[in-house]
Amino acid sequence: MRPPRDSLDHCPLAQTASIICDVWTPLIIRDLSKGPKRFSQLQHSVSGISPKTLSTRLKQLEQQGIIQRLSEPASARPRYELTAKGQALVPLIRDMRAYGRAWLVAEPAGRQKEELTRSAAARAR
């Protein structure tokens, strides 16, 4: 049985999940964590995303305050970058990657443990 919708609106975990559980969002945040990117750069780095889907997702993330669109007077092509709210999601995205490497992707056991140890150490800082 699912909880009532209004109870999810007040749950921080459900609200965070509603932002990052879109299949493309963690990949967009991962790529923007490395610095501002143009639309074409994101489309290239987020393999498999259609231009329409990327455009829609960027608009949604901008409305949620996760990214900001930077328009430069000298260029007609805007760039996108993470806001402080978006930067706060980066450790969570890194932890998701570490979990995936350790538990979902076949890798040597030593590397899995090393990745989880690094992730836990980074979180402790």
Sequence and secondary structure as in RCSB ss.txt:
>XXXX:A:sequence
MRPPRDSLDHCPLAQTASIICDVWTPLIIRDLSKGPKRFSQLQHSVSGISPKTLSTRLKQLEQQGIIQRLSEPAS
ARPRYELTAKGQALVPLIRDMRAYGRAWLVAEPAGRQKEELTRSAAARAR
>XXXX:A:secstr
    HHHHTT HHHHHHHHHTSSSHHHHHHHHTTS EEHHHHHHHSTT  HHHHHHHHHHHHHTTSEEEE  TT 
SS EEEE HHHHTTHHHHHHHHHHIIIIIS   HHHHHHHHHHHHHHHH 
